[in-house]
Amino acid sequence: MRKNRIKPMLLCFMLAGAAPLASAADGVQLNLSASAQRDVANDQISATLYVQQSNNQAAVLADRLNKATANGMAIGRGYKDVQLSSGSYSTWPSYDKNGKITGWQGRSEIQLKSKDFAQAAELISKLQQTMLLEGVQFGVSDEARRKAEQSMIPEAISNLKNQAEVAARALGKNTVNIQQLDIGQQNHGFRPPVMMMKAAMAGAESSVSQPDLQPGQTQLQLQVSGKVELK
């Protein structure tokens, strides 16, 4: 008697489970991604300047590095639109061929960041009187990046919808429903700047000519991905 009761119950469960599968078969689900791109002018500069020295006495070396760095920071305080911060600081021994310590070397850095290229160029030229320039990088500020991303959102979503419509026509479907959408961002490429040197302006105190900064552009890419149902 128990076996006769169990069989109808199993049949009911099988029929109940088949209904959602039949309704899901009416539509096709796709995972799609698309993007939009913008060439955005770099509006921010960062640079690293450093002083590197050697001395037979570690204390004397440290004192000279500290004074050189403090002097650079003091000069930078006169430029209110330039942000200065301490970079890496390290000392290490020098050895002779027998492995004996013969002296000490050290390096101290100052990092510079600004959206005012004119002030940054002037400050760099002054710091180069006593420090060396390791490198200059250009980039897009957070404010400019957010503005560019907001302008790319409609275009990226439109590109994704176009992909879905093409897929719908190929599959003989008429309706496109976007069920889920993820919006992200990605740096796609960087166009390096051109750096040239120009003569110092008449009357300028600096003995080092100012760098002529050509910041170039960064190509920003906004990526969108989503789940789309075609019916």
C-alpha positions as CSV (number, residue, x, y, z in Angstrom):
1,M,0.0,0.0,0.0
2,R,2.8,2.4,0.8
3,K,4.4,1.9,-2.6
4,N,1.2,2.8,-4.4
5,R,1.0,6.0,-2.5
6,I,4.6,7.1,-3.1
7,K,4.5,6.8,-6.9
8,P,1.7,9.4,-7.5
9,M,3.5,11.8,-5.1
10,L,6.8,11.5,-7.1
11,L,4.9,12.1,-10.3
12,C,3.4,15.3,-8.9
13,F,6.8,16.6,-7.9
14,M,8.2,15.9,-11.4
15,L,5.3,17.8,-13.1
16,A,5.7,20.8,-10.7
17,G,9.4,21.1,-11.4
18,A,8.9,21.0,-15.2
19,A,6.8,24.2,-15.4
20,P,9.5,26.7,-14.6
21,L,11.8,25.0,-17.1
22,A,9.2,25.5,-19.8
23,S,8.8,29.2,-19.1
24,A,12.5,29.8,-19.0
25,A,12.8,28.2,-22.4
26,D,10.7,31.0,-23.8
27,G,13.5,33.5,-23.4
28,V,17.3,33.6,-23.9
29,Q,19.7,35.0,-21.3
30,L,22.9,36.6,-22.3
31,N,25.9,38.0,-20.4
32,L,27.1,41.1,-22.3
33,S,29.8,43.8,-21.8
34,A,30.5,47.1,-23.6
35,S,32.6,50.2,-23.0
36,A,33.0,53.8,-23.8
37,Q,36.2,55.8,-24.1
38,R,37.4,59.4,-23.7
39,D,40.7,61.1,-24.3
40,V,41.0,63.3,-21.2
41,A,43.6,66.0,-20.8
42,N,46.0,65.4,-17.9
43,D,45.4,68.1,-15.3
44,Q,47.7,66.9,-12.5
45,I,51.5,66.6,-12.2
46,S,53.6,64.6,-9.7
47,A,57.3,64.5,-9.5
48,T,60.0,63.0,-7.3
49,L,63.2,64.9,-6.5
50,Y,66.0,63.5,-4.4
51,V,69.4,64.1,-2.9
52,Q,72.0,61.3,-2.7
53,Q,75.3,61.7,-0.9
54,S,78.1,59.6,0.7
55,N,80.3,60.1,3.7
56,N,82.7,58.2,5.9
57,Q,80.5,58.9,9.0
58,A,76.9,57.8,9.1
59,A,75.9,60.7,11.4
60,V,77.4,63.3,9.1
61,L,75.7,61.8,6.1
62,A,72.3,61.8,7.9
63,D,72.7,65.4,9.0
64,R,73.5,66.5,5.4
65,L,70.6,64.6,4.0
66,N,68.2,66.0,6.6
67,K,69.3,69.5,6.0
68,A,69.1,69.2,2.2
69,T,65.5,67.8,2.4
70,A,64.5,70.4,5.0
71,N,65.7,73.1,2.7
72,G,63.7,71.7,-0.2
73,M,60.6,71.5,1.9
74,A,61.1,75.1,3.1
75,I,61.4,76.3,-0.5
76,G,58.2,74.4,-1.4
77,R,56.2,76.1,1.3
78,G,56.3,79.3,-0.8
79,Y,54.1,77.6,-3.4
80,K,50.6,77.3,-1.9
81,D,49.2,75.4,-4.9
82,V,51.9,72.7,-4.8
83,Q,51.6,69.8,-2.3
84,L,54.9,68.5,-1.0
85,S,55.5,65.4,1.0
86,S,58.4,63.3,2.2
87,G,59.4,60.4,0.0
88,S,61.6,57.4,0.7
89,Y,64.7,57.8,3.0
90,S,67.4,55.3,3.2
91,T,71.1,54.8,4.1
92,W,73.4,51.9,3.3
93,P,77.0,51.0,3.8
94,S,79.8,50.9,1.2
95,Y,82.2,48.0,1.2
96,D,85.7,47.4,-0.1
97,K,86.8,44.2,-1.9
98,N,87.4,42.5,1.4
99,G,83.8,43.2,2.7
100,K,84.9,45.9,5.1
101,I,82.6,48.9,5.5
102,T,84.4,52.0,4.1
103,G,81.7,54.5,4.3
104,W,78.0,55.3,4.0
105,Q,75.6,56.4,1.3
106,G,72.2,57.8,1.6
107,R,69.2,59.1,-0.3
108,S,66.3,61.3,0.7
109,E,63.3,62.1,-1.5
110,I,60.7,64.9,-1.8
111,Q,57.4,64.2,-3.7
112,L,55.6,66.9,-5.4
113,K,52.0,67.1,-6.6
114,S,50.0,69.9,-8.2
115,K,47.3,71.0,-10.7
116,D,49.1,74.2,-11.3
117,F,51.7,73.4,-13.9
118,A,53.3,76.9,-13.9
119,Q,54.0,76.8,-10.1
120,A,55.2,73.2,-10.3
121,A,57.6,73.9,-13.1
122,E,59.0,76.9,-11.2
123,L,59.4,75.0,-8.0
124,I,61.1,72.0,-9.8
125,S,63.7,74.3,-11.3
126,K,64.5,75.8,-7.9
127,L,64.8,72.5,-6.2
128,Q,67.0,71.2,-9.0
129,Q,69.7,73.6,-7.8
130,T,70.4,71.3,-4.9
131,M,68.4,68.1,-5.8
132,L,68.1,65.7,-8.7
133,L,64.9,65.0,-10.6
134,E,64.0,61.4,-10.7
135,G,60.9,61.6,-12.9
136,V,57.7,63.5,-13.7
137,Q,54.3,61.9,-14.2
138,F,51.1,63.4,-15.5
139,G,47.6,62.1,-14.8
140,V,43.9,62.9,-14.5
141,S,42.7,64.3,-11.2
142,D,39.8,62.6,-9.3
143,E,37.4,65.5,-10.2
144,A,38.2,65.3,-13.9
145,R,37.9,61.5,-13.9
146,R,34.5,61.5,-12.3
147,K,33.2,64.1,-14.7
148,A,34.5,62.0,-17.7
149,E,33.0,58.8,-16.3
150,Q,29.6,60.4,-15.9
151,S,29.6,61.5,-19.5
152,M,30.6,58.0,-20.6
153,I,27.8,56.1,-18.8
154,P,25.0,56.8,-21.3
155,E,27.2,55.9,-24.2
156,A,28.5,52.6,-22.6
157,I,24.9,51.5,-21.8
158,S,23.7,52.4,-25.3
159,N,26.5,50.2,-26.7
160,L,25.5,47.3,-24.5
161,K,21.8,47.7,-25.6
162,N,22.9,47.8,-29.3
163,Q,24.7,44.5,-28.8
164,A,21.6,43.0,-27.2
165,E,19.4,44.2,-30.1
166,V,21.8,42.6,-32.6
167,A,21.7,39.3,-30.7
168,A,17.9,39.5,-30.5
169,R,17.5,39.9,-34.2
170,A,19.9,37.0,-34.9
171,L,17.9,34.8,-32.5
172,G,14.5,35.8,-33.8
173,K,13.6,37.6,-30.6
174,N,11.7,40.9,-30.3
175,T,12.1,42.1,-26.7
176,V,15.3,43.1,-24.8
177,N,15.1,43.2,-21.0
178,I,18.2,44.3,-19.1
179,Q,18.0,42.4,-15.8
180,Q,21.3,43.4,-14.2
181,L,23.9,46.0,-14.9
182,D,27.3,46.6,-13.4
183,I,29.2,49.8,-14.1
184,G,33.0,50.0,-13.5
185,Q,36.0,51.9,-14.8
186,Q,39.4,51.1,-16.2
187,N,42.4,53.0,-17.3
188,H,42.9,52.0,-20.9
189,G,46.0,53.8,-22.0
190,F,48.3,56.7,-21.4
191,R,49.8,59.0,-24.0
192,P,53.2,60.1,-22.6
193,P,53.9,63.8,-22.3
194,V,56.6,65.7,-24.1
195,M,59.1,67.4,-21.9
196,M,61.3,70.2,-23.2
197,M,63.5,72.8,-21.6
198,K,63.0,76.5,-22.1
199,A,65.2,79.4,-21.1
200,A,64.7,81.0,-17.7
201,M,62.7,84.1,-17.7
202,A,64.5,87.4,-17.4
203,G,65.1,88.4,-13.8
204,A,64.4,84.9,-12.5
205,E,66.4,83.9,-9.5
206,S,66.8,80.3,-10.5
207,S,70.0,79.3,-12.3
208,V,68.2,76.2,-13.7
209,S,65.9,76.7,-16.6
210,Q,62.3,75.7,-16.1
211,P,60.9,72.6,-17.7
212,D,58.4,73.2,-20.4
213,L,55.6,70.8,-19.3
214,Q,53.4,69.2,-22.0
215,P,51.1,67.0,-20.0
216,G,49.4,65.1,-22.8
217,Q,46.3,63.0,-22.4
218,T,45.1,59.8,-20.8
219,Q,42.5,57.6,-22.4
220,L,39.9,56.6,-19.9
221,Q,37.6,53.6,-20.4
222,L,34.3,53.0,-18.7
223,Q,33.2,49.3,-18.7
224,V,29.6,48.1,-18.3
225,S,28.5,44.5,-18.1
226,G,25.0,43.0,-17.5
227,K,22.6,40.2,-17.8
228,V,20.1,40.5,-20.6
229,E,17.0,38.5,-21.4
230,L,15.7,38.2,-25.0
231,K,12.1,37.3,-25.6
